Each structure stands twice: as C-alpha cells, then as structure tokens.
Amino acid sequence: MSDLVFQDALKRLHRIGNQANVPEHVLAALSHPQATLSTNLCIRKDDGHLAYFKAYRCRYNDILGPTKGGIRYHQDVNQAEVEALALWMTLKCAVVSLPLGGGKGGITLDPKQLSPMELERLSRAYVRACADFIGPNTDIPAPDVYTNARIMGWMMDEYEKITRSKSPAVITGKPLALGGSLGRDSATGRGAYLCVKRLAKNLNLVPAQTTIAIQGFGNGGYFCAKLLQQDGFKIVALSDSKGAIYAENGLDIESVHQEKQRSNTLKAVYCEHSVCELIDHQKINNSELLELNVDILIPAALDGVITRDNAHDIKARYVVEIANGPVTSDADAILAQNEVTVIPDILANAGGVVVSYFEWLQNKQGEYWSLDKVHSQLAAKIELAFDAAWRLKNEDAISMRDAVYRIAFNRLTDAIEAHGTSDYFRQ
C-alpha cells in the first residue's frame, strides 16, 4: 500500500459520514489514531550479522473494546498502511457487533529472505518491543499477510515469558494445540462466501448460471472459491502474483490448489487422486481478470486494484471485496454510476476477525467450541450484518458500502456520545 492509502481511507470516511449527517466530533474521533508505536527491531542473522527492521503497531480506537488486528510481514509495510488498516478494523468490528476496537501491526521486510530461525527471532523481537502496548485486555494481535499460526505461537510464548503468566488470549490465530480455534484458517474466505450466498439469495441468482472471477488465490480467495464451487457456482478465473487463468467452463478449485501447492504454479488442471491433467484455459494477466465479463468479481489480493482509471472497464455487476481497500474512493462513484453493487471489505472480509473474537472468548473462558458451533455462530454474525445493510441500502436508496459504513457509524456514535456531547456540557 502507498503512503496515500490512509488519506484515501479518510476521504471515504468523511464522504460517507457527511452524507449520513454523522456528528463532526464522531468523524474527528475516527480520523485520528489513538496511538501508533514505531520502532526498529534488531536481530542477529544466521551468518552472525545484525539486521534492522522497521516495525509498527497501531491501536486506532478502543471505544467499543480492546483493539484487535493482524500483524503483516511485507516489504511495503509503512505507518500509513498500518493506520488505514486499523481504521478499517475499527469500522469492521462495529459492523458485525463485536465488543472490540481496531488495531493493526506490521514489519517492513520480505519474509522470503529470512530463514525460519531468523523469522522466529524477529517475531519474538516484535513482541518484546510491543509488550507494553499489547495485552489480552488492551490489544490482541492476529495473523495477516505472510504471518501464520506458528508465528502467532512464537509471539504468545514470548509475551508469556515477559509477563511470567499464561496468556493465551493475548494472540489469536494460534495453533490448535496452543489454544487456537477450530475454523480460524478458513474464516475470512467463509465470511466472504456467506456474503455471496446472501447476495445470491436476495437477487435470485442461480449458482450454476453465476460466473465468478477471483483475483488472488491466497488463504481467503482459496477458501471462498472452494466453498462457492461446492455450492454450484462457476469459478471461471483465478490469479496469483504471477498471473491469471481463465476457463469458460469453470475451474476445479481443489485441483488448482493441489497443483499450486505441488509446483507453486497456477494451472487449470483437473486431478484424480495424484494424477492431474491440464484443461482448456487461457493465460491472462491480473488486469484482464478484473475486466472479465462475469457476474461476480472478487478482489482477494491487493489494495487499490480498481481505480478511476479502470473502474469504467469493470463488467461484473457485483464486486465482493476480500482484500482490504481494493476499490479506491474515486472508483466508488464510477462503479455506482455504472450500477455495480460493491459488498465492501469491512463486511465481506470480517469473517477473520469474527472467529478471532471467538478464539479470544474461548481462551478467556477456558472452554473450546466445536467446528459446527464456530461455523454457525460465524454465519449468524455475517448474515445479521449483511441483512441489516441490505435493508438500509434499499430503504435509503444508497450503495451497499454507504449502508455498511452507516451501521458502523451508528454504533460508534452511540458509544462516543455515551461519554457526553458538546450540548450536554453546555447545559
């Protein structure tokens, strides 16, 4: 993400907030991060040299509860990105009625350039730097881009060594053996899948006749694609960072995933046990995937891929944002003008934080849930939020993004004004 992403996030916040007559003091509260920690981490590399890495942790707003958000390892991580993501997390938690605020963290590096032992040293160094900034009742990190359950386990262990106490609730997305939750690995993709299902139900879309293109085949994109195909939807295009594939008659998601794990290559294949064969397909690039003539487009990789420069070329009637910020604020108006319905990221990718919240609850209670309970509780949260936004969209003739934001604004406004307003103090 560029340094401008936070300004773009604030631009959208104020546009929707002003149209919804959100009080100025609420918009002001949501325009300023509460606290951002910026630090330099030093670790010793395997060859004996010292290496330094820039790291951040933002607690954006905790009016609804302890802040919550992932930690990403990526060479483009910067303070503006972390603060934008933490703002979106604040809104996301409000949309799905979680008693949590928004946070985010990251380290600027290419994790592929570090050995496993160097990654462990770096992860533990991050916790040492942030130990007074995080906590099970203050700020609860989780996995994000290029971090995973094992890294969360290292971080939890380091925090427990520092505090000399068992604190499984300080981190979510942990291995099951260390207090993780069933269903966490698929939660983001499942949440987006539930949104697509709700959208299809409201519009009477027939799955077998509904074509879908997904930009990004990471964790979220894979699980969403897999679940949608199981329900009969036709996934005709997928991409990764190297390129995209398109097959008019549809792709077999599990076969493509299996080949991706085997060869690290995205290929249109069909597999029978360990035998895979190529199926007819075209190789296209990521830009071409975005402009395919499909019913539903799911950006599940990068931010800022739909801008005012290409928004007019989007042919899908529905866009479901699994990635954070894939549609810029300037592109919103163009898509709305072209009658493209966007299911925004702060709802569509909320499955991850919902199940992270469930994990935090389980850690606090010392009682763990079945997979069926996790799935049913996740569905209840996502469907309730989706239906509320859909009703508001239709009643007020506004976009789905505006409706979702208004729901978040309403909950945050109630909490902020419970402390008193300017009118109250002027009495």
QUITABEL-V992062 format. One record per helix or strand of 3 or more residues. SS is the DSSP state (h for helix, s for strand). FROM is the first residue (numbers start at 1). TO is the last residue. Records with the same first field share a line. If there is no record, write none. Layout:
SS: FROM-TO ; FROM-TO
This chain:
h: 5-19 ; 24-29 ; 79-95 ; 111-113 ; 116-130 ; 149-163 ; 168-170 ; 176-178 ; 187-203 ; 207-209 ; 219-230 ; 253-263 ; 286-290 ; 311-313 ; 329-337 ; 345-348 ; 351-365 ; 371-396 ; 400-417 ; 422-426
s: 35-44 ; 50-61 ; 67-74 ; 101-108 ; 139-143 ; 211-215 ; 234-240 ; 243-246 ; 269-272 ; 275-278 ; 282-284 ; 296-299 ; 318-320 ; 341-343
